[in-house]
């Protein structure tokens, strides 16, 4: 962590590699749309060899997906790599990657959701700062991409300076502080279920003294409870300097419980499970499986402001 590498910033006209290290998009035409999107942003696009592959719920064979990651890092023409989508499968290729080569050819790497597994591994094994941000299957490819999301992404990957508050230009009405105070540290985290799946593996992130950010999608409240309980039982939440919670999309009960059975909201679960922590905890921040999805540099220094309900990026993600 003392020797983290910042990749070079993107410039207009640079070539961006497109990979699918987890699941394939439901619509095969999404690959072509991804190319068009990057060109509209002012970049050139280069498709990985197996980006159109499919194998069950995966975007092709594990070795082929791993080979695409390595090929893009090694390709001198490619200045950044953006994932097509998440889904599932990134964790299956972690032990097939050469982290020495990735460190030697450090470059921007962008994605979120299941791509959390790669962010954690790159920081731990290669010492590389990467960017948790929208991808190309939807997100950046949306016809109605919000200016908030577009600006946050471009600012993070194209400017060699700290991005500042992730709430700039965001209506903060849904942000809530569970514990006040201010904490600083390097940023780690991503998708809650993917992080939990890494516990006890060689790819478990280092949590001590970090600012942990979490989000999830489609998880019922009791499942959020189970995962947060796992992090508490493993002593992980007790190690972090602060916790930033994004918008947990589609995480409420979909139907009323049987008569007499009690249920909780996702917000209630998070508040109860994190109530024992003695560090700043802020919820409802603008990141996750939502349209207003701020870019977060995993590994960079940040400040979590529980007094004002904000997460401030204090270190540039790129050089």
C-alpha positions in Angstrom: 0.0 0.0 0.0 3.0 2.3 0.5 3.9 1.9 -3.2 0.6 2.2 -5.0 0.9 3.1 -8.7 -1.2 5.7 -10.4 -1.9 5.1 -14.0 -1.5 7.8 -16.7 -4.5 9.9 -17.3 -6.6 9.6 -20.4 -6.4 12.2 -23.2 -8.8 12.7 -26.1 -7.9 10.4 -29.0 -6.4 7.7 -26.7 -7.3 4.0 -27.3 -9.4 2.3 -24.6 -9.6 -1.5 -24.5 -13.0 -3.1 -23.9 -13.1 -6.4 -22.0 -15.8 -8.7 -20.5 -14.1 -10.4 -17.5 -17.2 -11.6 -15.9 -20.6 -12.0 -17.6 -21.6 -11.2 -21.2 -24.2 -8.5 -21.9 -27.7 -9.9 -22.5 -27.8 -8.1 -25.9 -24.7 -9.0 -28.2 -25.2 -5.7 -29.9 -24.0 -4.0 -26.7 -20.4 -4.6 -27.8 -21.0 -2.5 -30.9 -22.8 0.2 -28.8 -19.8 0.3 -26.5 -17.5 1.2 -29.3 -19.8 3.9 -30.5 -20.0 5.3 -26.9 -16.3 5.6 -26.5 -16.0 7.3 -29.9 -18.6 9.8 -28.9 -16.6 10.6 -25.8 -13.6 11.3 -28.1 -11.6 8.1 -27.7 -10.7 5.1 -29.9 -12.0 1.7 -28.9 -10.2 -1.7 -29.2 -12.1 -4.9 -28.5 -10.5 -7.8 -26.7 -10.2 -11.1 -28.6 -13.0 -12.8 -26.6 -15.2 -9.9 -25.8 -18.2 -11.5 -27.7 -17.7 -15.0 -26.2 -20.4 -16.7 -24.1 -20.3 -19.8 -21.9 -23.3 -20.2 -19.7 -23.6 -17.2 -17.5 -20.0 -16.2 -18.2 -18.4 -14.2 -21.0 -16.4 -17.2 -22.2 -13.9 -19.6 -20.7 -12.0 -18.5 -17.6 -8.6 -18.7 -19.3 -9.8 -16.7 -22.3 -11.2 -13.9 -20.1 -8.0 -13.8 -18.1 -6.0 -13.8 -21.3 -8.0 -10.7 -22.5 -7.2 -8.9 -19.3 -3.5 -9.6 -19.6 -3.4 -8.8 -23.4 -5.0 -5.4 -22.8 -2.5 -4.5 -20.0 0.4 -5.6 -22.2 -0.8 -3.8 -25.3 1.2 -0.5 -25.7 -1.6 0.9 -27.9 -4.2 0.6 -25.1 -4.1 3.5 -22.6 -7.0 2.3 -20.4 -9.3 -0.7 -20.0 -13.1 -0.4 -19.4 -15.2 -3.5 -18.6 -18.3 -4.1 -20.6 -20.3 -5.3 -17.7 -20.2 -7.1 -14.3 -22.6 -9.8 -13.6 -20.6 -12.7 -12.2 -17.3 -14.4 -12.8 -14.4 -12.0 -12.2 -13.3 -13.8 -9.1 -12.8 -17.0 -11.1 -9.9 -15.5 -13.1 -8.0 -13.9 -10.2 -5.5 -16.7 -9.9 -4.9 -16.8 -13.6 -3.5 -13.2 -13.8 0.1 -12.2 -13.7 0.2 -9.2 -11.3 3.9 -8.4 -11.9 3.0 -7.8 -15.6 0.0 -5.7 -14.6 2.1 -3.6 -12.3 4.8 -3.2 -14.9 2.2 -2.0 -17.5 0.0 -0.1 -15.1 -2.9 1.6 -16.8 -6.4 2.8 -16.0 -8.9 0.1 -15.2 -12.6 0.9 -14.9 -15.7 -1.1 -13.8 -17.8 -1.8 -10.7 -20.2 -4.4 -9.3 -18.7 -7.9 -9.8 -15.5 -6.1 -11.0 -15.0 -5.3 -7.3 -13.0 -8.6 -7.3 -10.5 -7.2 -9.8 -10.2 -3.8 -8.1 -9.4 -5.6 -4.8 -6.9 -7.9 -6.4 -5.1 -5.2 -8.4 -4.7 -3.0 -5.3 -3.5 -6.0 -3.1 -1.3 -7.9 -5.6 -0.2 -5.2 -8.1 -0.4 -2.0 -6.0 -2.5 -0.4 -8.7 -5.1 2.4 -8.2 -8.2 1.6 -10.3 -11.5 3.3 -10.8 -14.9 2.0 -9.5 -17.2 3.7 -12.1 -20.0 2.9 -14.7 -19.3 0.5 -17.5 -20.3 0.2 -21.1 -23.2 -2.3 -21.2 -25.5 0.4 -19.6 -24.1 3.1 -17.4 -21.9 5.1 -19.8 -23.9 3.8 -22.8 -27.2 5.1 -21.5 -29.0 7.5 -23.9 -29.9 9.7 -20.9 -26.5 9.5 -19.1 -26.8 12.1 -16.3 -24.3 15.0 -16.5 -23.4 14.3 -12.9 -22.2 10.8 -13.8 -20.5 11.8 -17.1 -18.6 14.7 -15.5 -17.5 12.6 -12.5 -16.1 9.9 -14.7 -14.2 12.2 -17.1 -12.9 14.3 -14.2 -11.5 11.3 -12.5 -9.8 9.6 -15.5 -8.6 12.7 -17.4 -7.4 15.2 -14.7 -4.3 14.6 -12.6 -5.7 16.2 -9.6 -8.0 15.2 -6.7 -11.6 15.0 -7.7 -12.9 16.5 -4.4 -16.4 15.9 -3.1 -18.3 13.1 -4.8 -21.5 15.0 -3.9 -20.7 18.1 -6.0 -23.8 18.7 -8.0 -25.8 16.0 -6.2 -29.0 16.5 -4.2 -28.0 15.3 -0.8 -31.5 14.8 0.6 -31.1 11.0 0.8 -27.7 11.1 2.6 -27.8 10.2 6.2 -25.0 10.2 8.9 -25.1 7.2 11.3 -22.0 8.3 13.1 -20.5 11.8 13.0 -16.8 12.6 12.8 -14.2 12.9 10.1 -11.8 10.1 9.0 -9.0 9.8 6.4 -7.5 6.8 4.7 -7.1 4.9 1.5 -10.3 3.8 -0.2 -11.2 0.1 -0.4 -14.5 -1.6 -1.1 -17.2 -2.0 -3.8 -19.9 -4.5 -4.0 -20.8 -6.0 -0.6 -21.5 -9.5 -1.7 -18.4 -9.7 -3.8 -16.3 -8.4 -0.9 -17.8 -11.0 1.5 -16.9 -13.8 -1.0 -13.3 -12.7 -0.9 -13.0 -13.2 2.9 -10.5 -16.0 3.7 -9.0 -16.1 0.2 -5.6 -14.8 -1.0 -7.5 -11.9 -2.5 -9.1 -10.5 0.6 -8.3 -6.8 0.7 -6.4 -5.1 3.5 -9.0 -3.2 5.6 -7.1 -1.8 8.6 -7.2 2.0 8.6 -9.1 2.1 5.3 -12.2 4.0 4.3 -14.6 1.2 3.3 -17.2 1.9 0.7 -20.1 -0.5 0.1 -23.1 -1.0 -2.2 -25.2 -3.8 -3.5 -28.2 -4.5 -5.7 -31.1 -6.9 -5.5 -30.3 -8.2 -2.0 -33.2 -8.5 0.4 -32.7 -6.9 3.8 -32.0 -10.1 5.6 -29.2 -10.9 3.1 -27.6 -7.5 3.7 -27.9 -8.3 7.4 -26.2 -11.7 6.9 -23.3 -10.1 4.9 -22.7 -7.2 7.3 -22.8 -9.7 10.2 -20.1 -11.8 8.5 -17.9 -8.7 8.2 -18.5 -8.0 11.9 -17.9 -11.5 13.0 -14.7 -11.6 11.0 -13.5 -8.5 12.8 -13.3 -6.5 9.5 -15.6 -3.6 10.2 -13.9 -3.1 13.5 -10.6 -2.4 11.6 -11.7 0.4 9.2 -11.4 4.1 9.7 -14.9 4.9 8.3 -17.7 3.4 6.3 -19.3 5.0 3.2 -22.6 3.4 2.0 -23.9 4.1 -1.5 -27.4 3.6 -2.8 -28.5 0.0 -2.4 -30.7 -0.5 -5.4 -33.7 -2.8 -5.4 -32.8 -4.1 -1.9 -36.3 -3.9 -0.3 -38.8 -6.7 0.3 -40.7 -7.3 -2.9 -43.9 -8.4 -1.2 -45.6 -8.1 2.2 -44.5 -10.7 4.8 -46.9 -13.3 6.0 -49.3 -12.2 8.7 -47.6 -11.7 12.0 -44.0 -11.9 10.5 -41.9 -8.8 11.0 -39.5 -7.4 8.4 -37.0 -4.5 8.2 -36.0 -2.1 5.5 -32.5 -2.1 4.1 -31.8 1.2 5.8 -32.9 -0.2 9.1 -30.6 -3.2 8.7 -27.6 -1.1 7.8 -28.2 1.3 10.7 -28.6 -1.5 13.2 -25.7 -3.6 12.1 -23.3 -0.6 11.9 -24.5 0.9 15.2 -21.7 -0.6 17.2 -18.9 1.1 15.2 -17.1 4.0 16.6 -16.1 5.6 13.3 -17.8 7.9 10.8 -20.6 6.1 8.9 -22.5 7.9 6.1 -25.2 6.3 4.0 -27.0 7.2 0.7 -24.0 8.5 -1.1 -24.1 8.8 -4.9 -22.6 5.5 -6.1 -23.9 2.0 -6.8 -26.3 0.4 -9.3 -27.9 3.8 -9.9 -27.8 6.5 -12.6 -26.0 9.0 -10.4 -22.9 6.9 -9.9 -19.8 8.8 -8.9 -16.3 7.6 -10.0 -14.3 6.3 -7.0 -10.5 5.7 -7.2 -9.9 2.5 -5.3 -6.7 2.8 -3.4 -6.6 6.6 -3.4 -6.6 8.8 -0.3 -10.0 10.1 0.7 -11.7 11.9 3.6 -15.1 10.7 4.9 -16.9 13.6 6.5 -19.6 12.3 8.8 -20.4 15.8 10.0 -21.4 17.1 6.6 -22.4 13.7 4.9 -19.8 13.7 2.2 -16.9 11.6 0.8 -14.0 13.7 -0.5 -11.4 12.4 -2.9 -8.2 14.0 -1.7 -5.7 12.3 -4.1 -5.7 12.1 -7.9 -6.4 8.8 -9.4 -4.1 9.4 -12.3 -0.8 11.1 -13.2 
